[in-house]
Amino acid sequence: MALETLSPDWDFDRFDDGSQKIHAEVQLKNYGKFLEEYTSQLRRIEDALDDSVGDVWDFNLDPIALKLLPYEQSSLLELINTENKVLNKVITVYAALCCEIKKLKYEAETKFYNGLLFYGEGATDSSMVEGDSQIQMGRFISFLQELSCFVTRCYEVVMNVIHQLAVLYTSNKNAPKIIETSGVHFQTMYEHLGELLTVLLTLDEIVDNHATLKDHWTMYKRLLKSVHHNPSKFGIQEDKLKPFEKLLLKLEGQLLDGMIFQACIEQQFDSLNGGVAVSKNSTFAEEFAHSIRTIFANVEAKLGEPSEIDQRDKYVGICGLFVLHFQIFRTVDKKFYKSLLDIGKKVPAITLTANIIWFADNFLIQKMPAAAKLLDRRSHHAIKTQRENFLQQKAQLLTKEMQSYYVFVSSWMTKMESILSKEQRMDKFAEDLSNRCNVFIQGFLYAYSLSTIIKTTMNLYMSMQKPMTKTSVKALCRLVELLKAIEHTFYRRSMVVADSVTHITQHLQHQALNSISIAKKRVISDKKYSEQRLDVLSALVLAENTLNGPSTKQRRLIVSLALSVGTQMKTFKDEELLPLQVVMKKLDLISELKERVQTQCDCSFLYWHRAVFPIYLDDVYENAVDASRLQYMFSALRDCVPAMMHSRHLESCEVLLECYDKEIMEVLNEHLLDKLCKEIEKDLRLSVHTHLKLDDRNPYRVGMKDLAHFFSLNPIRFFNRFIDIKVYVTHYLDKTFYNLTTVALHDWATYSEMRNLATQRYGLIMTEAHLPSQTLEQIFIERTSNNKHLNTINIRHIANSIRTHGTGIMNTTVNFTYQFLRKKFYIFSQFMYDEHIKSRLIKDIRFFREVKDQNDHKYPFERAEKFNRGIRKLGITPDGQSYLDQFRQLISQIGNAMGYVRMIRSGGLHCCSSAIRFVPDLEDIVNFEELVKEEGLSEETQKAARQLDSVLTDLTRNSAEGTEYFKMLVDVFAPEFRSPKNMHLRNFYIIVPPLTLNFVEHSISCKEKLNKKNKGGAAFTDDGFAMGVAYILKLLNQYQEFDSLHWFQSVREKYVKEIRAVAKQQNVQSTSQDEKLLQTMNLTHKRLEVCLQEFELLYFSLSSARIFFRADKTAAEENQEKKEREEESVKTSNGDLSTAAHADPVVK
């Protein structure tokens, strides 16, 4: 590099050739490129790490965000500092009042509007119980008290503004003039006053349109009357009730009677005791009227035009100011009144906030009945007709409007991308900045127009209670998407926008300063000094000084107030003043660009029109090509979340948020996700079964929807969840295919093919079912035998036996099993009742309750081992068995008996299905007896046909149902097991851990005996124990109690810990070369692994056995289910009776 070769003491010639500047710019460009490349590299890494993070469109997810709004560090007194002390005071007072009005407006818009609007939301009529309304209102009283204080403050500020203006524009010749006001018009003051009046009339409108609030208020007052009659019952002191009732009356009178605005304008503005005179001040009256007319002239020119910015809001303020002027001075300008009303032809209604719509004609007629008489009824009627015509025209033109805006916004987005991706040329820097400024403002103007169309149309339909056509709804939803697309574009390019905004602001300030300095020179060159001229000069100096700095709200406000004074006495030529005003307006817009765009693109009003969401989703589903627009709609639906945070009528705003979240998700599932799942499943099925003759699927004839577009969408963030359509559909198909394969294992190949097709066609990554491709067999094996082989019995043996001996043997077997179980349960009860056993179990239960918090709610392994050892000490049988061994055998026998019953049932079903396979169609079985009678065959043949019919009926019924023997055996013993007299059985769950330990030891020893010569007592399986434990736990309804021990988890942790410890020791010992020690360790390691494996096998067996007894249901839930089934059957039988009763007369 050139600069690096220079020595540090090189002395530049005082004529700079500009090379250093060029070099610095090159370095800055290189650095900028590096930053861009690094950012994209980081994004790629982020995407690679987690696909669910991706490019999810949510501003709130930004870890770092840019705030462009400049913050003012200096106070107003420091900013307004000229040598003209009087002017300083005037500007300071007015600036302070304007700042206060802005603060009040912000507080109203964020806190009070939303608090009132959302009152009563989040609770449907069905979920509301008696007294909920009063509780909600009780919570809301404090909010109303805060609102009352806020309204009172607004009244004081309005009073102060009027007084400050009246003192400046006084018609009293004797009073000293503060400053010369002949050409000074503080238009900004009136605009701000209009904003505050708008806030008050908005509050009135919200309360007026809020039926729920008024109903709840009435109920609350009625409740207070009840409390009044019996305060002690409610625990309230009587002396506190009176003041509270007075407070409520005050709140009602001030806030709920629609008098907030009226009370403000009806204040006593004339100060008593010879203070400020307002109503008799003709100069002030004239100035007031002049300012209203001036603001109106500016507003009227822009209303309804593409360049409209905030004229609608100002128009509401003008109407408020006009009514205030009439209230104070009692004069009305008929021509101006008519002009105000004529705006209704251009703008039929104005949205104040959310779903609150405002009609100027209604407002003016209501607030100024005297002035209303000046116009005939026809004029008023014409305005109402105009409103209805507007709505009809809007419905017809909406689609066309949407299409044209689609083109406008798309071309604007392209322009944004192109203008921001181009490097700025230094030779055309100013021109480039002007272009950027215009593009930004154009984007904001589109956002404003779109927002106005959507809000006005939707709210007008709602207000006039007219139904919207589906076409209109779709068009409006498209406009919402466009609105969000504008916000997205600004957000996506926020880095470049942030960079440009600061330059544009400086450029505009520079233009304004140039304009002001020309005017200042003009004033200085005129040597005729007067107080008025000095005021003008001071004002221009103030404007100049304030513009030299960041473009904060306070500075721009001071400049506009200073220019109100500085533009009098022809200091500016007409051709200079207009460009200056344009520059100041642009400066206002650009300085608050991000905030203004955010406000215009805020779609929180959609909460009140969420009925359109299902129609929108149906449309998205039908036109899957545009699936990506879903992101925009969800972004719009999320906008009302910040507003909901201000709700105060529920326990917490979270309740309201959950309710909204649930509602939106239900609609999404019903109208999009579930439909999509069903359609994809249907498509896969039809594609796999093309060999069958199905409906016509030729896309040229029946059309085709490419639903794959939905799966290329990034996850949509909504509240605290990501909605991933691809994952949702994949999960649905996985679940369906798995369940259906389980039911019919022979279909595994078909579902496997459908999985592959889903991956190829839709890119869905499916999960393999890992189910066996054939039916599992159930076998009973002989325990011991003197022969070299063991006898077995399986389902087919049972089926053959039933075929030979008839189905009667099934009931005999089950009855025998019942008798067997009775005997075994008697022994079981005796064992559990034994004092040694019972006391130990109670001690163990108490111990577990005490230590469960320290043990992470896991039953300690050591405790089970201790129990085993303790039982051994009680005594051993001659063949070396402890009492616990015998108890384990008892449970295994019970389990084997249950397994045998299941095999009998399976054999019965197998026999039925084998017998019925010759029947062609189970759904449509012909009646042979009727056919034989028709043919007139012999009596013997008819008897044989009747017999065949009866056999077929039995077979179909048996193959379809099969008797639930398990359920019978649970139902018969459960009441006795759960009865209070058998309380000692309730300790069973705590003996299961020692039992499992005993079982595992027994199982390992049996398996080891298989490898020995003497195979006495050898066995490789014993499933009866798991079945027995599952059955007894079900009888005692103790699944939850046993699960609370987390026993198998405790075992797993214990063995894994020991295995790791041994492995660690092995690593250490492998270096010491001690062979014997290493062998011992290997054996220990192997033994631990075998134990762990046995426990795992037992856990799987027990989990499987529990499925037979519906482990998911508790006894209470099963009883409830049974009750509901009985009620349903009663209803249906009643229904059958009633229909039969109705049918008889008709037959006659």
Disulfide bonds with the S-S distance in Angstrom:
none
